[in-house]
């Protein structure tokens, strides 16, 4: 079983960054998750459907 997933977020802005109205489908159960939060490299979200954890990785471009 997958322990967690990584959601890489490219940006030109220094973290934390605000993600607004992003729809992300859980890679395990395909549950739709709406992201509306400030994120940095320590941020994560948990799926309400299966409790799978997705961690954010901020990629500076």
Secondary structure, DSSP 4 states (H G I P E B T S, - for coil): ---EEEEEEEESSPSSEEEEEEEEE-TTT--EEEEEEEE-TT-EEE-TTT--EEEEEEEE-
